[in-house]
Amino acid sequence: MDKDRRKALKTIGGGAAALGFLGSVAVTNAVAGEQVESTERVLSKGKSMTKGLTYGMLIYEQVAELDFVGPQQVFAASNSQLGGGRIVTIAPKIKPLRGVAGLRMIPDYCIEDAPKLDVLLVPGTAEVSKYALGDDKVIRWVRDQYNKVDYMTAVCTGALILQKAGLLKGRKATTHWMLMDSLAKDPMVTEMPEMRYVRDGKVITSQGVSAGFDMALWLVGEIYTPEHARKIRKILQYDPAPPYSAEV
């Protein structure tokens, strides 16, 4: 087996570990607690391709699993290829959680002791008002992270969490089509319902569930290079061909 193929399989394995543990992902030689080099040293065109980033996944009770697990797989594969970085899950409290589809998970950090992040991903859920929008502590934490991260991202109704935190004021954004009216009713937000994902400054929002995968691939291409994103896409064999898209 050639060297490139072995590395690709190792990358997939690293991503699988991320899915299995849904916690701090050692996709690198970095150790938990080890300081990851500042994004400022690698973010720019012509940037170094030798450093990974620290990605934070906000999780909470009844979170939609694929909203963050899809992007997590992309970020894990990217870090593995780059030989650095880590992924952490962050929740309001350190206690077992259950996702909307039944997946059980244990966060790495609570919001009070979360590490410095380069990218924060905010996923959504079906009943986002019940499980996320009413938690003022989480909303304040997300708002505070805006000035600390390089990219603030949201998948599905995670955009409504950013909206509640005041981070979509004067911005273009998208969310799940079933809750697009929540953005449309806000005069401070320009809703873009037809866009798979929308980047406005350092804020990136995506449509529902599977759209987070596309957004994550775009992001690693933006941070590093399109070639890097294409390589991750190939390694993960991401080539959507949904059945029943037309009558046969």
Buried (B, 14 or more C-beta within 10 A) or exposed (E): EEEEEEEBEBBBEBBEBBBEBBBBBBBBEBEEEEEBBBBEEBBEEEBEBEBBBBBBBBBBBBBBBBBBBBBBBBBBBBBBBBBBBBBBBBBBEEEEBEBBEEBEBBBBBBBEEBBEBBBBBBBBBBEBEEBBBEBEEBBEBBBEBBEEBBBBBBBBBBBBBBBBBEBBEEBBBBBBEEBBEBBEEBEEBBBBEEBBBBBBEBBBBBBBBBBBBBBBBBBBBBBBBEEBBEBBBEBBEBEEEEEEEEEE
